[in-house]
Amino acid sequence: MKTTQIDLAAFGPEHLDGAVALSRQAGWPHRLEDWRLMLALSSGTVAIEDKGRVVGTVLVTRYGDDCAAINMVIVDEAMRGRGLGRKLMDCALMIAGNRPLRLVATNDGQPLYEKLGFRETGSVLQYQGSVPAIERPGGVAPADHDDLDAIVALDRAAFGAERRSLLEYLAKVGQFAVVREAGRVRGFAALRTFGRGEVIGPVVAANASDACALISFFIASRPGAFLRVDTTADTGLAPWLAEHGFAHAGGGITMRTGGIEPSTSPALKTFALANQALG
């Protein structure tokens, strides 16, 4: 019986169509544009069988020297059980270098990540649905072009890493809303097209009231649209999302490696992620 040869290669634009097919097989909603965004912000590895088909992917999104997110880890269902996931993760660890690492795991993937030194830190809750219209909240406005530096600084304080490249990309493909205090930006949210509809995130604010107002701003501007919010269990935002028509649609396990964690501000919190891959 002939054994299929699998080669590993640097993830390039020529692999995007194969990656889309692989994510569809896995039941993920990612479009070509979503994969293109991920690749623009990341480096990675693909596994290719001898007929040229992409059968595995992994990406690493590096946020300066502060940390990196490992994401888009997929192995073709026909290739599982051969150690391919471990080989892809070994490549990801090489790309990440000595940065602290973050990822969101499935139950199936968690044992492998634990063997590689990751520890569980919490959980992500995915909420989505065609949300009923609501009134536009007061105190929230579309961001100005000049607000980007303030948005980057708030995100850095809440996330613990510099993510200017991500936020600049989101500004090109989506839009931001902000809340202000004495003329200064004190919280923000982003909206962009993703998967089946649109995703709201990241959302960074000093309190849940501001976070809910920022999310409500985009709900009000998209009556009946299919929206998605990825939050973490510790934000306490899940009941509010459910009350406003979002349905719980799964999630994942947040994991990190050991070492020195980037410092964050206790005065700010990330209430919703850019998505599970990017944090």
Number of C-alpha atoms within 10 A of each C-alpha: 3 4 5 10 10 19 13 18 14 15 19 14 12 8 19 19 15 19 26 21 19 21 21 13 14 13 9 14 14 17 20 15 14 16 17 17 15 20 18 15 17 22 19 25 23 27 27 19 16 11 9 12 17 24 24 28 30 24 28 30 27 24 21 13 14 18 23 27 24 26 24 22 23 22 24 18 12 8 15 13 9 9 10 20 22 14 15 22 23 13 20 24 17 10 20 23 13 13 21 20 24 23 25 27 24 12 8 8 13 19 12 14 20 14 10 14 12 20 17 16 12 14 17 22 20 22 21 22 20 17 21 15 16 16 11 15 16 11 13 21 15 17 19 11 9 8 16 17 14 15 24 19 15 24 27 20 21 21 21 17 22 20 20 18 14 19 20 15 13 20 17 9 11 16 17 26 22 27 22 14 9 6 7 11 19 18 26 32 30 26 24 19 18 18 17 16 15 18 25 27 26 26 29 29 28 19 15 16 10 22 25 17 21 31 24 21 23 24 24 17 13 17 15 14 17 19 25 28 28 28 29 23 13 12 14 12 18 20 10 12 20 15 9 15 15 22 17 18 12 11 18 19 20 21 21 23 20 11 10 10 15 15 13 15 14 9 10 19 22 26 28 29 24 23 18 24 19 24 22
